[in-house]
Amino acid sequence: MLPQDPAMLLSYINTQLRDNYDSLDALTDGLDISKEEKNAIIDKLTAIGYVYNAESNQFK
């Protein structure tokens, strides 16, 4: 289960991207996250000022 708090979600997602996955798509596939859930994650992190940067493979 993913954290619901946006700051904790950011930390969790970025840690997973850094340690285990080479892209956001690989993370969502690996964690069996649906397209709707992926969009909700992106929206939640965007709302606190973070966007996914594919080059650095993190939300920043």
C-alpha positions in Angstrom: 0.0 0.0 0.0 1.3 3.4 -1.0 1.6 6.2 1.6 -1.3 8.7 1.5 0.5 11.7 2.8 2.0 13.5 -0.2 5.4 14.1 1.4 5.7 10.5 2.5 4.5 9.4 -1.0 7.2 11.6 -2.6 9.9 10.0 -0.4 8.7 6.5 -1.1 8.4 6.9 -4.9 11.8 8.6 -5.2 13.4 5.9 -3.1 11.9 3.2 -5.2 13.0 5.0 -8.4 16.5 5.4 -7.1 17.0 1.9 -5.7 14.8 -0.4 -7.8 13.4 1.1 -11.1 14.9 2.8 -14.1 11.7 4.7 -15.0 8.3 5.7 -13.6 6.7 3.2 -16.0 8.9 0.4 -14.7 7.9 1.4 -11.1 4.2 1.3 -11.9 4.5 -2.0 -13.7 6.7 -3.5 -11.0 4.3 -2.4 -8.2 1.2 -3.3 -10.2 -0.1 0.3 -10.1 -2.9 1.0 -12.6 -2.9 3.9 -15.0 -5.5 5.6 -12.8 -3.4 5.2 -9.7 -0.3 6.4 -11.6 -2.2 9.5 -12.6 -3.4 10.1 -9.0 0.2 9.8 -7.8 1.4 12.3 -10.4 -1.5 14.7 -9.5 -0.8 14.4 -5.8 2.9 15.1 -6.2 2.3 17.9 -8.7 0.0 19.5 -6.2 2.9 19.9 -3.7 5.2 21.2 -6.4 7.0 18.1 -7.7 7.1 16.8 -11.3 8.7 13.7 -12.7 12.0 14.3 -14.5 12.8 11.3 -16.7 16.5 12.3 -17.1 17.1 12.2 -13.4 14.4 9.5 -12.8 12.9 11.3 -9.9 10.2 13.7 -8.8 11.8 17.1 -8.2 
